[in-house]
């Protein structure tokens, strides 16, 4: 049995960017097999379940190109800190205490939250490894909840002098050996969940592990993702160690390529942008996190003008506080408008592309997902328009980007499976998932000593 999504407003994201009114979509097995009228599809496929979408906007499932799912347990503890302090005072000490139960509870919650807001593909950057086996728990959460994506085995190999806890620092040999084992364990051509490689940031890595990452990716075809030019501190450390920016250094050692997803790129210069374009590197833009940590505003219009593929990311919930790409879309558009004082510099249409087809392209899956086209995987989200924030609807893309809050999603399909149906998750008990993560969050905060941040004094200003 398949599904017919009937009479919806369909934002296809196909090459022509067709927006169809009162259109219907046929899902059979894992794929979209027809797009037409309700009458046409029902007549030929009477066995299919018909889902009435007359009050809905149907979009490709969104692609979150960057998060740290374990940080789901840390929401609200790192407010009002720059990145280095945020990491050394809260996130690092918390990461040291992570157990398998913590990671599984956090990842389950993050996957549920993502699916509920129309995200069907995630790139998780799992860099905290105080004990073995944690990456496998993130993969488990993906498999149980039904979401698609890459679980990227991250690592830190230096940086104790900058506040990286010693228990999070691994040798290059150990980190790459574990990444290799996970890649060969999970990655198959047909895998919905694959393992990638995620060297963390330039001030916590050595040249040996970066070169080893490139060799492992060439050997296995795995996706690489890494933080690039996120803060001034990152650039100053790279200049101190390598006498150039981190982007320039990665280019010089042969690290960059079309299989590299560079995250943030806030402090990229024009020269850095040319290097990213030269190597066909893909970029993950995380506007909410960049603002939360006061890292700055990424030069996204310049990257787009250079022809660089840019996707959207939420970043970890410890620095953006949720997994909503609806929030990220609105912030991505409004931020550039305000900074450049140009209302046309970033449109609603462009940020929706970044959340869907460009995000798919950023992770090398644009031939499978990211648009609603016959022959593609049925990764689809249905967004209801009956909420007060969404109505009245004049232009569906504007309503999605500027009006939607994210909770309007009613149905989500991944690989043609209804993982969210009429607002209810079909694979897991959402209430139990949230209760489990709250217990884990409370326990982790107590063990890490960050529970003091729950009782911080009222701060009306910095003065």
ZASETI-170182 format. One record per residue (C-alpha): residue number from 1; residue in three letters; x negated, y, z negated. Coordinates in steps of 0.5 Angstrom, whole numbers, padded with zeros to 4 digits. Each point is the difference from the previous one (the first is absolute). Layout:
NUM;ALA;X;Y;Z $
...
***
This chain:
1;UNK;0000;0000;0000 $
2;UNK;-0002;0007;0002 $
3;UNK;0002;0007;-0002 $
4;UNK;0003;0006;0004 $
5;UNK;-0001;0007;-0003 $
6;UNK;0006;0003;0003 $
7;UNK;0001;0007;0002 $
8;UNK;-0005;0004;-0003 $
9;UNK;-0004;0006;0001 $
10;UNK;-0007;-0004;0003 $
11;UNK;-0006;0004;0000 $
12;UNK;-0004;-0005;0004 $
13;UNK;-0007;0003;0000 $
14;UNK;-0001;-0003;0007 $
15;UNK;-0005;0003;0004 $
16;UNK;0006;0005;0003 $
17;UNK;0002;0001;-0007 $
18;UNK;0007;-0001;0001 $
19;UNK;0005;0001;-0005 $
20;UNK;0006;-0004;0001 $
21;UNK;0007;0002;-0002 $
22;UNK;0005;-0006;-0002 $
23;UNK;-0005;-0005;0002 $
24;UNK;-0001;-0007;-0002 $
25;UNK;-0006;-0005;-0001 $
26;UNK;0000;-0007;0000 $
27;UNK;-0004;-0004;-0004 $
28;UNK;-0002;-0007;0001 $
29;UNK;-0005;-0004;-0004 $
30;UNK;-0006;0005;-0001 $
31;UNK;0001;0004;0006 $
32;UNK;0005;0006;0003 $
33;UNK;0003;-0004;0006 $
34;UNK;0004;0006;0002 $
35;UNK;0003;0007;0000 $
36;UNK;0007;0002;0002 $
37;UNK;0007;0001;-0002 $
38;UNK;0003;-0004;-0005 $
39;UNK;0005;-0003;0005 $
40;UNK;-0005;-0002;0004 $
41;UNK;-0004;-0003;-0005 $
42;UNK;0006;-0003;-0004 $
43;UNK;0003;-0003;0006 $
44;UNK;-0007;-0004;0002 $
45;UNK;-0002;-0002;-0007 $
46;UNK;0007;-0001;-0004 $
47;UNK;-0004;-0005;-0005 $
48;UNK;-0004;0007;-0003 $
49;UNK;0002;0003;-0006 $
50;UNK;0002;0007;0002 $
51;UNK;-0003;0006;-0005 $
52;UNK;0004;0006;0001 $
53;UNK;-0005;0006;0001 $
54;UNK;0005;0006;0002 $
55;UNK;-0002;0004;-0006 $
56;UNK;-0007;-0001;0000 $
57;UNK;-0007;0001;0004 $
58;UNK;-0004;-0006;0002 $
59;UNK;-0007;0001;0000 $
60;UNK;-0006;-0005;0001 $
61;UNK;-0003;-0002;-0007 $
62;UNK;-0005;0005;-0002 $
63;UNK;-0007;-0001;-0001 $
64;UNK;-0004;0002;-0007 $
65;UNK;-0007;0000;0002 $
66;UNK;-0003;0001;-0007 $
67;UNK;0002;-0002;-0007 $
68;UNK;-0003;-0003;-0006 $
69;UNK;0005;-0005;-0003 $
70;UNK;-0003;-0001;-0006 $
71;UNK;0001;0008;-0002 $
72;UNK;0008;-0002;0000 $
73;UNK;-0002;-0001;-0008 $
74;UNK;-0003;0007;0000 $
75;UNK;0005;0005;0002 $
76;UNK;0000;0006;-0004 $
77;UNK;-0006;-0001;-0004 $
78;UNK;-0005;0004;0005 $
79;UNK;0004;0007;0001 $
80;UNK;-0004;0006;0001 $
81;UNK;-0007;-0002;0001 $
82;UNK;-0005;0000;0005 $
83;UNK;-0002;-0007;0004 $
84;UNK;-0006;-0001;-0004 $
85;UNK;0003;0001;-0007 $
86;UNK;0006;-0003;0002 $
87;UNK;-0004;-0007;0002 $
88;UNK;-0005;0001;-0006 $
89;UNK;0005;0002;-0006 $
90;UNK;0006;-0005;0002 $
91;UNK;0000;-0004;0006 $
92;UNK;-0007;-0003;-0001 $
93;UNK;0001;-0002;-0007 $
94;UNK;0007;-0003;0002 $
95;UNK;-0003;-0004;0006 $
96;UNK;-0005;-0003;-0005 $
97;UNK;0006;-0003;-0004 $
98;UNK;0004;-0003;0006 $
99;UNK;0002;-0007;0000 $
100;UNK;0003;-0005;0005 $
101;UNK;0007;0002;-0003 $
102;UNK;-0001;0007;0000 $
103;UNK;-0002;0000;0007 $
104;UNK;0006;-0005;0002 $
105;UNK;0005;0004;-0004 $
106;UNK;-0003;0007;0003 $
107;UNK;0000;-0003;0007 $
108;UNK;0007;-0003;0000 $
109;UNK;0003;0007;-0002 $
110;UNK;-0004;0004;0005 $
111;UNK;0002;-0005;0005 $
112;UNK;0008;0001;-0002 $
113;UNK;-0001;0007;0000 $
114;UNK;-0003;0000;0007 $
115;UNK;0006;-0004;0003 $
116;UNK;0005;0004;-0004 $
117;UNK;-0002;0006;0004 $
118;UNK;-0001;-0003;0007 $
119;UNK;-0007;-0002;0000 $
120;UNK;-0001;-0006;0003 $
121;UNK;-0008;0000;0001 $
122;UNK;-0005;0001;-0006 $
123;UNK;-0008;0001;0000 $
124;UNK;-0002;-0001;-0007 $
125;UNK;-0007;0002;-0002 $
126;UNK;-0001;-0005;-0006 $
127;UNK;-0007;0003;-0003 $
128;UNK;0000;-0002;-0007 $
129;UNK;-0003;-0007;-0002 $
130;UNK;-0001;-0001;-0007 $
131;UNK;0001;-0007;0001 $
132;UNK;0001;-0005;0005 $
133;UNK;0006;-0002;0004 $
134;UNK;0004;0007;0000 $
135;UNK;0000;0001;0008 $
136;UNK;0004;-0006;0000 $
137;UNK;0005;0002;-0005 $
138;UNK;0002;0006;0005 $
139;UNK;0000;-0005;0006 $
140;UNK;0005;-0004;-0004 $
141;UNK;0004;0006;-0001 $
142;UNK;0001;0002;0007 $
143;UNK;0002;-0007;0002 $
144;UNK;0005;-0001;-0006 $
145;UNK;0003;0007;0002 $
146;UNK;0000;-0001;0008 $
147;UNK;-0004;0006;0001 $
148;UNK;-0005;0001;0006 $
149;UNK;-0007;0002;-0001 $
150;UNK;-0007;0000;-0001 $
151;UNK;-0003;-0001;-0007 $
152;UNK;-0007;0003;0000 $
153;UNK;-0005;-0003;-0004 $
154;UNK;-0004;0006;-0003 $
155;UNK;-0006;0001;-0004 $
156;UNK;-0005;0005;-0004 $
157;UNK;-0007;-0002;0000 $
158;UNK;-0003;0006;-0003 $
159;UNK;0002;0007;-0004 $
160;UNK;-0001;-0002;-0007 $
161;UNK;-0004;0007;-0001 $
162;UNK;0007;0003;0003 $
163;UNK;0004;-0003;-0005 $
164;UNK;0002;-0007;0003 $
165;UNK;0001;-0005;-0005 $
166;UNK;-0005;-0005;0000 $
167;UNK;0005;-0006;0000 $
168;UNK;0003;0003;0007 $
169;UNK;-0007;0000;0003 $
170;UNK;-0002;-0006;0005 $
171;UNK;-0006;-0003;0004 $
172;UNK;0001;0001;0007 $
173;UNK;-0001;-0007;0001 $
174;UNK;0005;-0002;-0005 $
175;UNK;0005;0005;0003 $
176;UNK;-0001;-0002;0007 $
177;UNK;0000;-0008;-0002 $
178;UNK;0007;0001;-0003 $
179;UNK;0003;0004;0006 $
180;UNK;-0003;-0005;0005 $
181;UNK;0004;-0006;-0004 $
182;UNK;0006;0004;0000 $
183;UNK;0000;0002;0007 $
184;UNK;-0001;-0007;0002 $
185;UNK;0005;-0003;-0005 $
186;UNK;0006;0005;0002 $
187;UNK;-0001;0003;0007 $
188;UNK;0003;-0004;0006 $
189;UNK;0002;0003;0007 $
190;UNK;0008;-0001;-0003 $
191;UNK;-0001;0002;-0007 $
192;UNK;0004;0006;-0002 $
193;UNK;-0005;0001;-0006 $
194;UNK;-0007;0001;0001 $
195;UNK;-0006;0002;-0004 $
196;UNK;-0004;0006;0002 $
197;UNK;-0007;0003;-0003 $
198;UNK;0000;0006;-0004 $
199;UNK;-0007;0003;-0002 $
200;UNK;0003;0006;-0005 $
201;UNK;-0004;0006;0001 $
202;UNK;-0006;0003;0002 $
203;UNK;-0003;0002;-0007 $
204;UNK;0002;-0007;-0003 $
205;UNK;-0003;-0004;0006 $
206;UNK;-0007;-0002;0002 $
207;UNK;-0002;0000;0008 $
208;UNK;-0001;-0008;-0001 $
209;UNK;0007;-0001;-0001 $
210;UNK;0002;0004;0005 $
211;UNK;-0004;-0003;0005 $
212;UNK;0002;-0007;-0002 $
213;UNK;0008;0002;0000 $
214;UNK;-0002;0002;0008 $
215;UNK;-0003;-0007;0001 $
216;UNK;0006;-0003;-0004 $
217;UNK;0005;0003;0004 $
218;UNK;-0003;-0001;0007 $
219;UNK;-0001;-0007;-0002 $
220;UNK;0008;-0001;-0002 $
221;UNK;0004;0005;0003 $
222;UNK;0002;0003;-0006 $
223;UNK;0003;0007;-0001 $
224;UNK;-0005;0005;-0004 $
225;UNK;0003;0006;-0004 $
226;UNK;-0004;0004;-0005 $
227;UNK;0000;0007;-0003 $
228;UNK;-0003;0006;0004 $
229;UNK;-0001;0007;-0001 $
230;UNK;0005;0000;-0006 $
231;UNK;-0003;0006;-0004 $
232;UNK;-0006;0005;-0001 $
233;UNK;-0003;-0005;-0005 $
234;UNK;0000;-0006;0006 $
235;UNK;-0003;0005;0005 $
236;UNK;-0006;0003;-0005 $
237;UNK;-0002;-0007;-0002 $
238;UNK;0000;-0002;0007 $
239;UNK;-0005;0006;0001 $
240;UNK;-0004;-0002;-0006 $
241;UNK;-0001;-0007;0002 $
242;UNK;0000;0000;0008 $
243;UNK;-0001;0007;0002 $
244;UNK;0007;0000;0004 $
245;UNK;0007;-0001;-0001 $
246;UNK;0003;-0007;-0002 $
247;UNK;0003;0000;0007 $
248;UNK;-0006;0002;0003 $
249;UNK;-0004;-0005;-0004 $
250;UNK;0005;-0006;0002 $
251;UNK;-0001;0002;0007 $
252;UNK;-0007;0000;0000 $
253;UNK;0000;-0007;-0003 $
254;UNK;0005;-0003;0005 $
255;UNK;0005;-0001;-0005 $
256;UNK;0006;0004;0004 $
257;UNK;0004;-0003;0005 $
258;UNK;0008;-0001;0002 $
259;UNK;0000;-0005;-0005 $
260;UNK;-0001;0005;-0006 $
261;UNK;0006;0003;-0003 $
262;UNK;-0003;0007;-0003 $
263;UNK;0004;0002;-0006 $
264;UNK;0001;0007;-0002 $
265;UNK;-0006;0004;0004 $
266;UNK;0002;0006;-0004 $
267;UNK;-0007;0003;0001 $
268;UNK;-0001;-0002;0007 $
269;UNK;-0004;0006;0004 $
270;UNK;0001;0001;0007 $
271;UNK;-0006;-0004;0001 $
272;UNK;0003;-0006;-0004 $
273;UNK;0006;0000;0004 $
274;UNK;-0004;-0001;0007 $
275;UNK;-0003;-0006;-0004 $
276;UNK;0006;-0003;-0001 $
277;UNK;0003;0001;0007 $
278;UNK;-0007;-0002;0003 $
279;UNK;0001;-0007;-0004 $
280;UNK;0008;0000;0001 $
281;UNK;0000;-0001;-0008 $
282;UNK;0008;0001;-0002 $
283;UNK;0002;0004;-0006 $
284;UNK;0004;-0001;-0006 $
285;UNK;0003;0007;-0002 $
286;UNK;0003;0000;-0008 $
287;UNK;0002;0007;-0001 $
288;UNK;0004;-0001;-0006 $
289;UNK;-0006;-0003;-0004 $
290;UNK;-0005;0006;0003 $
291;UNK;0004;0005;-0003 $
292;UNK;0001;-0004;-0007 $
293;UNK;-0007;0000;-0001 $
294;UNK;-0001;0007;0003 $
295;UNK;-0005;-0003;0005 $
296;UNK;0002;0004;0006 $
297;UNK;0004;0000;0007 $
298;UNK;-0003;-0005;0005 $
299;UNK;-0001;0003;0007 $
300;UNK;0005;-0004;0003 $
301;UNK;0002;0005;0006 $
302;UNK;-0007;0000;0002 $
303;UNK;0000;-0008;0000 $
304;UNK;0006;0000;0004 $
305;UNK;-0003;0005;0005 $
306;UNK;-0006;-0004;0000 $
307;UNK;0004;-0006;0002 $
308;UNK;-0001;-0004;-0006 $
309;UNK;0006;-0005;-0003 $
310;UNK;0002;0002;-0006 $
311;UNK;0005;-0004;-0005 $
312;UNK;0003;0002;-0007 $
313;UNK;-0001;-0003;-0006 $
314;UNK;0003;0001;-0007 $
315;UNK;-0007;-0002;-0004 $
316;UNK;0000;-0003;-0006 $
317;UNK;0006;0001;-0005 $
318;UNK;-0005;0003;-0005 $
319;UNK;-0001;0006;0004 $
320;UNK;0006;0001;0004 $
321;UNK;0005;-0004;-0005 $
322;UNK;0004;-0003;0005 $
323;UNK;0000;-0004;0007 $
324;UNK;0004;0004;0004 $
325;UNK;-0001;0002;0007 $
326;UNK;0006;0004;0000 $
327;UNK;-0004;0005;-0005 $
328;UNK;-0006;-0001;0004 $
329;UNK;0003;0002;0006 $
330;UNK;0003;0006;-0002 $
331;UNK;-0006;0002;-0004 $
332;UNK;-0005;-0001;0006 $
333;UNK;0005;0005;0004 $
334;UNK;0001;0005;-0005 $
335;UNK;-0007;0000;-0002 $
336;UNK;-0003;0002;0007 $
337;UNK;0005;0005;0001 $
338;UNK;-0001;0004;-0006 $
339;UNK;-0008;-0001;0000 $
340;UNK;0000;0003;0008 $
341;UNK;0006;0004;-0001 $
342;UNK;0002;-0003;0007 $
343;UNK;0007;-0004;-0001 $
344;UNK;-0001;-0003;0007 $
345;UNK;-0007;-0003;-0002 $
346;UNK;0003;-0007;-0003 $
347;UNK;0007;-0002;0002 $
348;UNK;0005;-0005;-0003 $
349;UNK;-0001;-0004;0006 $
350;UNK;-0008;-0001;-0001 $
351;UNK;0001;-0002;-0007 $
352;UNK;0005;-0005;0002 $
353;UNK;-0005;-0003;0005 $
354;UNK;-0006;0000;-0005 $
355;UNK;0005;-0004;-0005 $
356;UNK;0002;-0005;0006 $
357;UNK;-0004;-0001;0006 $
358;UNK;-0006;0004;-0001 $
359;UNK;-0001;-0004;-0007 $
360;UNK;0001;-0006;0004 $
361;UNK;-0005;0002;0005 $
362;UNK;-0005;0002;-0006 $
363;UNK;0000;-0007;-0003 $
364;UNK;0000;-0004;0007 $
365;UNK;0007;-0002;0000 $
366;UNK;0004;0005;0005 $
367;UNK;0001;-0006;0005 $
368;UNK;0004;-0004;-0005 $
369;UNK;0003;0006;-0004 $
370;UNK;0001;0007;-0001 $
371;UNK;0006;0001;0005 $
372;UNK;0007;-0003;0002 $
373;UNK;-0002;-0003;0006 $
374;UNK;0002;-0007;0003 $
375;UNK;-0005;-0005;-0001 $
376;UNK;-0003;0003;-0006 $
377;UNK;0001;-0003;-0007 $
378;UNK;0006;0002;-0004 $
379;UNK;-0003;0005;-0005 $
380;UNK;0006;0005;-0001 $
381;UNK;0003;0004;-0005 $
382;UNK;0007;0003;0000 $
383;UNK;0001;0006;-0004 $
384;UNK;0007;0002;-0002 $
385;UNK;0003;0007;0001 $
386;UNK;0005;0000;-0005 $
387;UNK;-0004;0003;-0006 $
388;UNK;0001;0008;-0001 $
389;UNK;-0007;0002;0001 $
390;UNK;0000;-0003;0007 $
391;UNK;0007;0003;0003 $
392;UNK;0002;0003;0004 $
393;UNK;-0005;-0003;0005 $
394;UNK;-0001;0004;0006 $
395;UNK;-0007;-0003;0002 $
396;UNK;-0002;-0007;-0002 $
397;UNK;-0007;0001;0000 $
398;UNK;0001;0007;-0004 $
399;UNK;0004;-0004;-0005 $
400;UNK;-0005;-0005;-0001 $
401;UNK;-0006;0004;-0001 $
402;UNK;0003;0006;-0004 $
403;UNK;0006;-0002;-0003 $
404;UNK;0000;-0007;-0002 $
405;UNK;-0003;-0002;-0007 $
406;UNK;-0002;-0007;0002 $
407;UNK;0006;-0004;-0004 $
408;UNK;0005;0001;0006 $
409;UNK;-0003;-0007;0003 $
410;UNK;0005;-0005;0000 $
411;UNK;-0003;-0006;0004 $
412;UNK;-0007;-0002;0002 $
413;UNK;-0002;-0006;0004 $
414;UNK;-0008;-0003;0001 $
415;UNK;-0001;-0005;0005 $
416;UNK;0008;0000;0001 $
417;UNK;0001;-0002;-0007 $
418;UNK;0005;0005;-0004 $
419;UNK;-0005;0001;-0006 $
420;UNK;0005;0006;-0002 $
421;UNK;0008;-0001;0001 $
422;UNK;0005;0005;-0002 $
423;UNK;-0005;0003;-0005 $
424;UNK;-0002;-0007;-0003 $
425;UNK;-0006;-0003;0000 $
426;UNK;0001;-0007;0003 $
427;UNK;-0007;-0004;-0002 $
428;UNK;-0001;0003;-0008 $
429;UNK;0004;0002;-0006 $
430;UNK;-0002;0007;0000 $
431;UNK;0002;0001;-0007 $
432;UNK;-0004;-0005;-0002 $
433;UNK;-0006;0003;0004 $
434;UNK;0001;0007;-0003 $
435;UNK;0000;-0003;-0007 $
436;UNK;-0006;-0004;0001 $
437;UNK;-0004;0006;0003 $
438;UNK;0002;0004;-0006 $
439;UNK;-0002;-0005;-0005 $
440;UNK;-0007;-0001;0004 $
441;UNK;-0001;0008;0000 $
442;UNK;0001;0001;-0007 $
443;UNK;-0005;-0006;-0002 $
444;UNK;-0005;0003;0005 $
445;UNK;0001;0007;-0003 $
446;UNK;-0001;-0002;-0007 $
447;UNK;-0006;-0005;0002 $
448;UNK;-0004;0006;0004 $
449;UNK;0002;0005;-0005 $
450;UNK;0003;0004;0005 $
451;UNK;0007;0000;-0004 $
452;UNK;-0003;0006;-0003 $
453;UNK;0002;0004;0006 $
454;UNK;0007;-0002;-0001 $
455;UNK;0000;0004;-0006 $
456;UNK;-0003;0006;0003 $
457;UNK;0001;0007;-0002 $
458;UNK;0005;0005;0004 $
459;UNK;-0004;0004;0005 $
460;UNK;0004;0006;0003 $
461;UNK;-0007;0002;0003 $
462;UNK;-0007;-0001;0000 $
463;UNK;-0001;0006;-0004 $
***
